[in-house]
């Protein structure tokens, strides 16, 4: 007629184009959520890794020194002497002991409990000596 083009868009095509746009939007949103979750998990894992490395350094330094903490509890009725240190009844004392060092305990009238990091010992001897070894002696 006047040299103009008339485009006829049917209702089905219009709905089809809107559906494709919605699909693109939802896939883009899913991708953004997935990326956010991956970054969040990465940050959390890096924090856990940091604390794990700190703990490993701490325990490695303890193992290199070969010093262990003993907890000695006096459950007897009278005081005991641990390397000239007086421990009253129902009192506990923490002692750091290296391999090859000894603890001499005197004056035990009841029961003395010695707690190592792995084992708990109950001793009813009056005078005794404690030393750490690797189990070969």
C-alpha positions as CSV (number, residue, x, y, z in Angstrom):
1,X,0.0,0.0,0.0
2,X,2.2,2.9,1.2
3,X,5.5,0.9,1.2
4,X,5.3,0.1,4.9
5,X,5.8,-3.3,6.3
6,X,3.3,-4.7,8.6
7,X,4.5,-7.3,11.1
8,X,1.8,-9.5,12.5
9,X,2.7,-11.0,15.8
10,X,0.5,-13.8,16.9
11,X,-0.4,-14.2,20.6
12,X,1.4,-17.6,20.7
13,X,4.7,-16.1,19.5
14,X,4.5,-13.3,22.1
15,X,3.9,-15.8,24.9
16,X,6.8,-17.9,23.6
17,X,9.2,-14.9,23.7
18,X,8.1,-14.1,27.3
19,X,8.7,-17.7,28.4
20,X,12.2,-17.7,26.9
21,X,13.0,-14.4,28.7
22,X,11.7,-15.9,32.0
23,X,13.8,-19.0,31.5
24,X,16.9,-16.9,30.9
25,X,16.2,-14.9,34.1
26,X,15.7,-18.0,36.2
27,X,18.8,-19.7,34.9
28,X,20.8,-16.6,35.6
29,X,19.4,-16.3,39.1
30,X,20.2,-20.0,39.8
31,X,23.8,-19.4,38.5
32,X,24.2,-16.4,40.8
33,X,22.9,-18.4,43.8
34,X,25.2,-21.3,43.0
35,X,28.2,-18.9,42.7
36,X,27.4,-17.2,46.0
37,X,27.1,-20.6,47.8
38,X,30.4,-21.8,46.4
39,X,32.2,-18.6,47.5
40,X,30.6,-18.9,51.0
41,X,31.7,-22.5,51.4
42,X,35.2,-21.6,50.2
43,X,35.5,-18.8,52.8
44,X,34.2,-21.1,55.6
45,X,36.7,-23.9,54.5
46,X,39.5,-21.4,54.5
47,X,38.7,-20.3,58.1
48,X,38.6,-23.9,59.2
49,X,41.9,-24.6,57.5
50,X,43.5,-21.6,59.2
51,X,42.4,-22.9,62.7
52,X,43.6,-26.4,61.8
53,X,47.0,-25.2,60.8
54,X,47.2,-23.2,64.1
55,X,46.4,-26.3,66.1
56,X,48.9,-28.4,64.2
57,X,51.6,-25.9,64.9
58,X,50.8,-25.8,68.6
59,X,50.8,-29.6,69.0
60,X,53.9,-30.0,66.9
61,X,55.8,-27.5,69.2
62,X,54.6,-29.6,72.2
63,X,55.8,-32.8,70.7
64,X,59.2,-31.4,69.7
65,X,59.9,-30.3,73.3
66,X,59.0,-33.8,74.6
67,X,57.5,-32.2,77.7
68,X,54.3,-33.6,79.2
69,X,52.0,-32.1,81.8
70,X,51.2,-34.3,84.7
71,X,48.4,-33.6,87.1
72,X,49.2,-35.0,90.6
73,X,46.3,-35.1,93.1
74,X,46.8,-35.8,96.8
75,X,43.8,-37.8,98.0
76,X,45.4,-38.8,101.3
77,X,44.8,-37.4,104.8
78,X,48.2,-35.8,105.1
79,X,50.4,-33.6,103.0
80,X,52.9,-35.1,100.5
81,X,56.2,-33.7,99.2
82,X,56.8,-33.7,95.4
83,X,60.4,-32.7,94.7
84,X,60.4,-30.6,97.9
85,X,57.0,-28.9,97.0
86,X,54.3,-29.4,99.6
87,X,50.9,-30.6,98.4
88,X,48.1,-30.5,101.0
89,X,45.3,-33.1,101.1
90,X,42.7,-32.8,98.3
91,X,45.0,-30.4,96.4
92,X,46.2,-31.0,92.9
93,X,49.3,-29.6,91.2
94,X,50.4,-29.6,87.6
95,X,54.0,-30.4,86.8
96,X,55.7,-30.4,83.4
97,X,58.0,-33.4,83.1
98,X,60.4,-34.2,80.2
99,X,61.7,-37.6,79.3
100,X,64.6,-38.5,81.6
101,X,63.5,-36.3,84.5
102,X,62.1,-37.8,87.7
103,X,59.6,-36.8,90.3
104,X,60.2,-38.0,93.9
105,X,57.1,-38.2,96.0
106,X,57.5,-38.7,99.8
107,X,55.1,-38.9,102.7
108,X,52.1,-40.4,100.9
109,X,49.7,-41.9,103.5
110,X,46.7,-42.5,101.4
111,X,46.3,-42.5,97.7
112,X,48.0,-40.2,95.1
113,X,46.5,-39.9,91.6
114,X,48.9,-39.1,88.7
115,X,47.1,-38.1,85.4
116,X,49.1,-38.1,82.2
117,X,47.6,-37.0,78.9
118,X,46.6,-40.6,78.1
119,X,46.5,-42.6,81.4
120,X,45.4,-42.1,85.0
121,X,47.4,-43.9,87.7
122,X,46.5,-44.4,91.3
123,X,49.4,-45.0,93.7
124,X,49.2,-46.2,97.3
125,X,52.9,-46.3,98.1
126,X,54.5,-44.1,100.8
127,X,57.6,-43.1,98.9
128,X,57.9,-43.5,95.2
129,X,59.5,-42.0,92.1
130,X,57.9,-41.2,88.7
131,X,59.8,-41.0,85.5
132,X,58.6,-40.9,81.9
133,X,60.0,-43.4,79.4
134,X,59.1,-44.8,76.0
135,X,58.2,-48.1,77.6
136,X,61.4,-50.0,76.8
137,X,62.6,-50.0,80.4
